[in-house]
Amino acid sequence: MKQTDERSSPGVFSRGRIVMLVVAAVALYLVAPSLTEVLQAWPRLSDIAPGWFGLMLTAEVISFGAVWYLQRLAFPEAGWFELITSQLASNAFSRVVPGGAAAGGALQFRMLSLAGNDPAAAAAALTALSLVTTASLFVLPLLSIPAILAGMPVPNSIARAAWLGAGLFFALGIVTVILARSSRLLQVGGRLIERVHPTGPGVKPLPQRLVEERDAVVSSIGSRWPRAAAASVAKWLFDFYALLAALVAVGDENRVSLVLLAYVAGAVLTMVPITPGGLGFVEAGLTAALIASGVSPGRAVLATLAYRLVSYWLPILAGLGAYVLFRIHFHTALRLE
């Protein structure tokens, strides 16, 4: 029996993990020129006033705070300490391993369980939060792209762009609440998607699956749903403002309303499960999107580097510290698989 268990359990160098590492290595090789170009701008960070980094960091802390509050709403049984440390640690872990979203989620689940929380409740809460935050991001382009294509005046200042972003994110929150209450809209959307990508035989119809997943989210969060929607909006809003602050810091304020679309592109690229945290893909994609929105190439590279410093690299260090604090507090060791 022991021999069977050993054979059935994946090893450190299992076939799946080797394939994942090879794919990640090839992907990093392909995006290496863009990543190298961004990293070579590192000495130019000294040209940015320290106050701007403080502003960007403050925006990111508020963004992370919104995630912690959202987790507290979905999983009130857990304490603040284990929620914050497990989220920071899992976020960091997901950014240093290929396909890290699943690994990061598994790490947080394990940490919450070791802290004495109910595993089933933790799994339901983390699943609900993943659906809420991902849905919030993917609804955003549906609100921003039509408005710009319809001829909405393009503001030429950071302040007006910030107000535009706040308005769109507020609309995003409203749409999220509507989707939480209306089964008909989800069913209509599911049928439209099925026309493009038909459901295979023996698979539950997409409209039904969308409604069931939505019901699971609502059941997990309950009457706290409006606050959860607001927190999910704030998570993206203040991360978006960190990017705007980076643009102001490098002195580029031209056609920045389109930065909203560039931001969405960069946020989606962080979900690419090929390289850790979308490393390389985000740098290449966000820089190209900023240039397309009217930002000069040199400033686009520097703004991308400054933004990634506070949104990617510093959270990794914070996650390492949070992981150590968790182990000290609960006097336990965690095995990262």
N, C-alpha and C positions, 0 to 999 in steps of 0.2 A: 504493500500500500504506500509506503514511504517513497519507493522508487517511482510509482505512478504519479504521485503528487509532484515530485521533483521534475518529472518530464513535462507535466502539464503546466507548470509555472514558468513564465517567461524569464529568461536570464538577462543579465546585464547586457550581453551582446546577442540578444535575440534577433531573428531575421528582420522583424518589423522595425526594431530600433536601428539596425544597421542601414536599412533602406532609408529611414527618416534622416539619418545623419548624412548619407550620401546625397540625398536630394537637397538638404540644407546647404551642404558644401558647394554643390553645383550652383544653387541659387545665389549664394553669397559671391561666388566667382563672377556670375553674370552681372550682379549689381555692384561689384567692387569698385569700378571707376567712379560711379556716383557717390558711393559711400566715402571713398578716399577724398574726393573733391570737397565734400562737406567737412570731413575731419581735418583736412589741411587748413581750413579756415580757423582752426583753434586759436592761434596767436592773435587773431583779429578780435577775439572776444574781449580783450583788454580795452578796445575802443568803445565798448558799451559801458555807460555809467553804472556803477554798482546799484544805484537806486532802481534801475529798470529790472535788474535781476531780482531785487527784493519784491518788486511788483509782480513779476512772473511767478516767483515762488509762492507769494501769498495767494495768487489765483489758483495755483495747483493744490495748495493745502486746502483751500475751500472746496475745490473739486473732489479731493479725496474725502474731506469731511462729509460731503453730500453722500458719498458711497457708504461711509460708516453709518450715517443716519438712516439711509435706506436699508442697510442690513439690520439695523436695530428694529426698524419697523416690521420687517419680515420675520425676524427671529428675536422677539423680545426676551425669550428665556435666557439668552446668552448675555454675558457681562460685556461691558464696553472694552475691557482690557483684551479679552480673547478675540473679540470681533476685530478690533483695530490691528492688533499684532498679527492675527491670522490673515487678514486681508492684505496687509503690507507684505508679509512674507510670501503669500501665494502670488501676489502681483509681481514681486521681484523674481520669483522662481519661473513664472510663465514667460518672463522676458529674457531668460538665459538658456532655455532649452527649446529645441525645435518642437513645433506643435504644442507650445507651452500652455495654451488655454486650458486644455483638459488636465494637464499635470498640475497647473496652479490650482484649479478647482479641487482636485483630489487632495492636494496638500492642505488647503483650508478646511476641507471636510474632516481630514484626519486630525488637524489641530483642534477644531471645535469638539470633536468626539473625545480626544484625550483630555480636554478641559472639563469633561463631565456632562456635555450636552447630549441630548437625544440624537442619535445618528439619523433616524428617519426624518425628524423635524429639520435637522441641519441640511439634509439633502434636498428636501422640498423647498426650503427657503433659498438656498443657493441657486436652484434651478429657476425659481420664480424671478430672482434678481437678474439672472442672466437674460431671461426673456424680456424683462422690463427695459433694461439698459440697451440691449441690442435693438429692440423695436424702436426705442426713442431715437437712436442714431439713424436707422434706415428710413424713418418717416421724414427726417429733416430734408433730404434732397427733394422729396415730393412737394415740400412747401417752398423751397428756395428757387429751384430751377424754373418752375412755371412763372414765378414772379419776375425773374430777370428776363426770361425770354419774351414775356408779355410787354416789355418795355418800361419796367419800373426804373425811374431815374437812378443812376448810379452815383451814390454819394462819393465825394472826393476828399473826405476827411475821416480820420479815425473815429472821432466822436460820433458822427452820423452812422458810420458802419457799426459801431458798438450798439447803437440804438436799433439798427436794423436787425442785428443778431439777436438782441434781447426780444424784439417783437416776434421774430420767427421761432425762437425757442419757446416763447409764451404760447404761440399757436401750436407748437409741437406738444406742449403739455395738455392743451385742450383736446387735441386729436387723440392723445394717449388715453385720456379719461373716457372719451367717446367710445373708443375701441374696447375699453374695459366693460362697457355697459351694453353695447349694441352687438348682438349676434348676427343680425342681418348684414351689417357692413362687412364683418369678417367672412361671412359665407359668400357674399358677392365677390370680395377680393380673392377668396380661395377658388371660386369658379373661373375667374379671369386668369389666374395663374395656371389652373389645370388646362385651359385652352392652349396655352403655350407649351406647358410641360405636362402632358397627360399622366395620371396616376396609373401605375402598373397593376396588373391583375392580382387580386388577393390583398391589395393594400387599401386601407380605410380611406375614403374620400377626403381630399385635402380640406374642404370647408368644415367637415365634422372634426377633423383633427385640430384645426385652428381654434374652433370653439372650445374643445376639450382642454387644450393647453391654456387658453385664456381663462377658463373656469378654474384651472388648477392654480394659476397665478393669483386670481382674485380671492380664492379660498385661503391661500397662504397669507395674503396681506390683509384681507378682510376690509373693515371699515376705514382702515388707514390708507386706502388706495390713493385718495387725492394728495395726501402728503408724500406718498411714494412717487407719484408722478412728478410732483414738484422737485423732489430730491433728484430724480433721474434727469430732469431738465437741467438742474443746477450743476450736476456732474459734467455735462457736456458744455454748458454755458461758460463756466469759469475756465475750463481747459481751452475753450475757444478764445477767451479773453487773454489767456497767457500768450497765445500766438499773436494776437493783435498787439500786445505789449512788446513782443519781440520785434515786430515790424516797425513800431514807433521808435524803438531803441536804435534800430539801424538807419533811421531817417527816411523811411519810404512810406508815404501816405497816399500814393496814387492808385485810384480805382480799387480801393481796398474792400469794397462791398463784395467783390468776387472772391475775397479771401475766405468767405464762408464756405463756398464750394470747394476751395482748396483744402480747407480744414476737414471737411467731410471725407474728401479723398484720402487724406492722410490718416484719419481715424479708421476708415475701413481697411486701409493697408496694414494697420497694426493687427488686424484679425487674420491676416494671411498666415496659415499654419505651416509655412515652409521654413522661415527663418525665425529665430527668437524675437518676439515682440515686433515682427515685421522689419527687423533690422536690415537696412539697405534698401528695401522696398519703400519704406516711409521716406527716407532721405531723398531717394530718387523721385518718387511720386510727388511729395510735397513741394520739393524745389521746382519741379516742372510745372506744377499747378500754380504756384505763386508767380512764376515767370509768365505763364499764360494769362494770369489776372492783371498783369501790368507791372509787376515788381521787377526791378533791374536784376540781372543774373547774380551779380556779386552780392547784392543785399539779400536776395532770396536765399542764397547759400548760407550767409551769416545768420539770418533770421531763423532758418531751419535748424542750424546748429544750436543757437541759443535756446530755442523752444525745446529741442530734444534733450538738451542738457537738464532742464528742469522737469520735463515730463517723462523722460526715459531713464537717464543715467542716475540722477539723484534718488529717484524712488527705489532703484536697485539697492543702493547703499542703505536707505531707510529700511528696506525689507530685511536685509541681513541683520541689522541691529534689532529689528522687531522679533526676528526668529530667535536670536540669542536671548532676548528678554523673556520671551515665552518659555524657553527651556529652563531658564533660571527660576522663573516664577512657579512653574508647575513641576520642576525637578524631574523632567523626563527627557528622553531623546527621541527624535523623530527620524525615521528612515525615509529618505527621499528616493522614490523608485521611478 
